[in-house]
Amino acid sequence: MPAYQPQDPDFADRVRESFARQSIMDLLGARMTRVEPGEVEIELPFRPDLCQQHGFFHAGVTSTIADSAGGYAGFSLFPAEASVLTVEFKVNLLAPADGEMLRAIGRVIKTGRTLTVTEAEVTVVKNGSARACAHMVQTLMCLEGRPDMPTAG
């Protein structure tokens, strides 16, 4: 992965503050565990209400944390007075998300003035062992001059 230089020296605080305003992450119980320039990690502990009919994490839940991990990886490189929107993403579900925790690591592939491409690898942790369960490729839009809302909703 290339080494990226953030445009905002306070990028990590800005990313964490924006993540805290995402009420969906709070509802799911997801937490941001690492923020670096161009890379973000999100973890989500298992809860039965996050499952599909076989007891695995639901694909929508898996996709949601992948979207946020990739989105915030891109956002970490944006200017201070910008915000981020997902333009599109594609998720390949590689294996059932059967475990005690999901971990999504989002990474920037290519950053541009307006569009940024990221990927996210989602692993499921079970009995101390992690295995890949999903892979996402995503396109983001940098909304320069349009910072996040002060509160969600």
C-alpha positions as CSV (number, residue, x, y, z in Angstrom):
1,M,0.0,0.0,0.0
2,P,1.4,3.4,-0.9
3,A,2.1,5.9,2.0
4,Y,-0.4,8.7,1.9
5,Q,0.0,12.2,3.4
6,P,-3.2,13.6,4.8
7,Q,-4.2,17.1,3.8
8,D,-5.5,17.8,7.3
9,P,-3.0,17.4,10.2
10,D,-6.0,16.7,12.5
11,F,-7.4,14.0,10.2
12,A,-7.6,11.3,12.9
13,D,-9.7,13.5,15.2
14,R,-11.9,14.6,12.3
15,V,-12.5,10.9,11.2
16,R,-13.3,9.8,14.7
17,E,-15.7,12.7,15.3
18,S,-17.5,12.0,12.0
19,F,-17.7,8.3,12.8
20,A,-19.2,9.2,16.2
21,R,-22.0,11.1,14.4
22,Q,-23.0,8.0,12.4
23,S,-25.9,6.8,14.5
24,I,-26.0,3.5,12.5
25,M,-22.6,2.6,13.9
26,D,-23.8,3.2,17.4
27,L,-27.0,1.2,16.7
28,L,-24.9,-1.8,15.5
29,G,-22.3,-1.5,18.3
30,A,-19.4,-0.9,15.9
31,R,-16.2,0.8,17.1
32,M,-13.4,2.4,15.2
33,T,-10.2,0.7,16.4
34,R,-7.6,2.3,14.2
35,V,-7.2,5.4,12.0
36,E,-4.2,6.0,9.8
37,P,-3.7,8.0,6.6
38,G,-5.6,6.0,4.0
39,E,-6.5,3.1,6.3
40,V,-9.3,2.6,8.9
41,E,-10.3,-0.4,11.0
42,I,-13.8,-1.0,12.4
43,E,-14.8,-3.9,14.7
44,L,-18.2,-5.2,15.5
45,P,-18.9,-7.8,18.2
46,F,-21.4,-10.5,17.6
47,R,-25.0,-10.0,18.8
48,P,-27.9,-12.3,17.8
49,D,-30.0,-9.3,16.5
50,L,-27.3,-8.7,13.8
51,C,-27.8,-12.1,12.2
52,Q,-29.6,-13.7,9.3
53,Q,-31.7,-16.9,9.5
54,H,-28.6,-19.2,9.9
55,G,-27.1,-17.3,12.8
56,F,-24.3,-15.6,10.8
57,F,-23.8,-11.9,10.7
58,H,-26.2,-10.5,8.1
59,A,-24.7,-9.5,4.7
60,G,-26.2,-6.0,5.2
61,V,-24.4,-5.6,8.5
62,T,-21.1,-6.9,6.9
63,S,-21.6,-4.4,4.0
64,T,-22.4,-1.5,6.3
65,I,-19.1,-1.8,8.3
66,A,-17.2,-2.3,5.0
67,D,-18.7,0.8,3.6
68,S,-17.8,2.9,6.7
69,A,-14.2,1.4,6.8
70,G,-13.6,2.2,3.2
71,G,-15.3,5.6,3.4
72,Y,-13.4,6.8,6.4
73,A,-10.1,5.5,4.8
74,G,-10.8,7.9,1.9
75,F,-12.1,10.6,4.2
76,S,-8.8,10.5,6.2
77,L,-7.0,12.0,3.1
78,F,-9.6,14.7,2.3
79,P,-9.2,18.4,3.1
80,A,-10.4,19.6,6.6
81,E,-13.5,21.4,5.2
82,A,-14.7,18.4,3.2
83,S,-17.1,15.5,3.7
84,V,-17.5,12.1,2.1
85,L,-20.3,10.3,0.2
86,T,-20.2,6.8,-1.2
87,V,-20.9,6.8,-4.9
88,E,-21.0,3.1,-5.4
89,F,-19.6,-0.2,-3.9
90,K,-19.6,-3.8,-4.8
91,V,-19.3,-6.5,-2.1
92,N,-18.3,-10.1,-2.7
93,L,-19.4,-12.4,0.2
94,L,-16.6,-14.9,0.4
95,A,-17.7,-17.1,3.3
96,P,-20.4,-17.1,6.0
97,A,-19.7,-14.5,8.6
98,D,-19.9,-17.1,11.4
99,G,-18.0,-15.9,14.5
100,E,-17.7,-13.6,17.5
101,M,-16.6,-10.5,15.8
102,L,-16.4,-8.8,12.4
103,R,-13.3,-6.7,11.5
104,A,-13.3,-4.4,8.4
105,I,-10.1,-2.8,7.2
106,G,-10.6,-0.1,4.6
107,R,-7.7,1.1,2.4
108,V,-7.4,3.7,-0.2
109,I,-6.4,2.3,-3.6
110,K,-6.3,5.7,-5.5
111,T,-7.2,9.1,-4.3
112,G,-8.2,11.9,-6.7
113,R,-9.5,15.5,-6.5
114,T,-13.2,14.4,-6.6
115,L,-13.3,10.6,-6.7
116,T,-11.4,8.2,-4.5
117,V,-11.3,4.4,-4.9
118,T,-11.0,2.2,-1.8
119,E,-11.3,-1.5,-0.8
120,A,-12.2,-3.1,2.4
121,E,-11.4,-6.6,3.6
122,V,-13.9,-8.0,6.2
123,T,-12.8,-10.9,8.3
124,V,-14.8,-12.8,10.9
125,V,-13.0,-13.9,14.1
126,K,-14.0,-17.2,15.7
127,N,-12.2,-19.0,18.5
128,G,-9.2,-16.6,18.0
129,S,-8.8,-17.3,14.3
130,A,-9.7,-14.8,11.6
131,R,-10.8,-15.6,8.0
132,A,-11.9,-13.5,5.1
133,C,-15.7,-13.3,4.7
134,A,-16.2,-10.3,2.4
135,H,-14.3,-8.0,0.0
136,M,-15.6,-4.6,-1.1
137,V,-14.4,-2.2,-3.8
138,Q,-15.8,1.3,-3.4
139,T,-15.9,4.7,-5.1
140,L,-16.2,7.8,-2.9
141,M,-16.9,11.5,-3.7
142,C,-15.1,14.3,-1.9
143,L,-17.5,17.1,-1.1
144,E,-15.1,20.0,-0.7
145,G,-16.4,22.9,1.2
146,R,-19.2,20.9,2.7
147,P,-18.2,19.6,6.2
148,D,-20.3,17.1,8.0
149,M,-23.5,18.2,9.8
150,P,-22.8,19.0,13.5
151,T,-25.2,16.2,14.5
152,A,-26.8,13.3,12.7
153,G,-30.4,13.7,11.3
